[in-house]
Amino acid sequence: MRLADFILDNMETILEEWEAFAATLLPAAAGMTSLALRDDAKQILEAVAKDLSTPQTKEAQAEKSKGR
């Protein structure tokens, strides 16, 4: 299974784990709602999965590996 597929297939489980982790980040997480703890995590995971699924040239791969 490709990582992008894994992320998409397990999105809710990943988000639940993220929420549980984020709730431990005290004092910042104290009193935060589930929605606030998840913040933009779903959109971030979707963007990562999309990027992982996008074909790249060797040049693009090299540039991305250098943070460009």
C-alpha positions as CSV (number, residue, x, y, z in Angstrom):
1,M,0.0,0.0,0.0
2,R,1.3,3.4,-0.9
3,L,1.6,6.0,1.8
4,A,-0.9,8.3,0.2
5,D,-3.5,5.5,0.1
6,F,-2.7,4.6,3.7
7,I,-3.3,8.2,4.8
8,L,-6.6,8.5,3.0
9,D,-7.8,5.0,4.0
10,N,-7.0,5.7,7.6
11,M,-7.8,9.4,7.9
12,E,-10.3,9.2,10.8
13,T,-8.0,7.0,12.9
14,I,-5.0,9.3,12.2
15,L,-7.1,12.3,13.2
16,E,-8.3,10.6,16.4
17,E,-4.7,9.8,17.3
18,W,-3.7,13.4,16.5
19,E,-6.5,14.8,18.6
20,A,-5.4,12.5,21.5
21,F,-1.8,13.7,21.2
22,A,-2.8,17.3,20.8
23,A,-4.8,17.1,24.0
24,T,-1.7,16.3,25.9
25,L,0.1,19.5,24.9
26,L,-0.6,21.5,28.1
27,P,-1.2,24.2,29.0
28,A,-2.0,25.2,25.4
29,A,-4.6,22.4,24.9
30,A,-6.4,23.0,28.2
31,G,-10.1,23.6,27.5
32,M,-9.8,23.2,23.7
33,T,-12.7,21.5,21.8
34,S,-12.2,18.5,19.6
35,L,-12.6,20.8,16.6
36,A,-9.9,23.1,17.9
37,L,-7.5,20.2,18.6
38,R,-7.9,18.9,15.1
39,D,-7.6,22.3,13.7
40,D,-6.5,21.9,10.0
41,A,-5.1,18.4,10.4
42,K,-7.5,16.9,7.9
43,Q,-6.6,19.4,5.2
44,I,-2.9,19.0,5.9
45,L,-3.2,15.2,5.5
46,E,-5.2,15.5,2.3
47,A,-2.6,17.9,0.9
48,V,0.2,15.5,1.8
49,A,-1.6,12.6,0.2
50,K,-2.3,14.6,-2.9
51,D,1.4,15.6,-3.2
52,L,2.6,12.1,-2.7
53,S,0.3,10.9,-5.5
54,T,1.4,13.6,-7.9
55,P,3.9,12.3,-10.5
56,Q,7.2,14.2,-10.5
57,T,10.1,14.4,-12.9
58,K,13.6,13.5,-11.6
59,E,14.4,17.2,-11.6
60,A,11.4,18.1,-9.6
61,Q,12.2,15.3,-7.1
62,A,15.7,16.6,-6.7
63,E,14.5,20.1,-6.2
64,K,11.9,19.1,-3.7
65,S,14.4,17.0,-1.8
66,K,16.4,20.2,-1.3
67,G,13.4,22.1,-0.1
68,R,12.9,24.2,-3.2
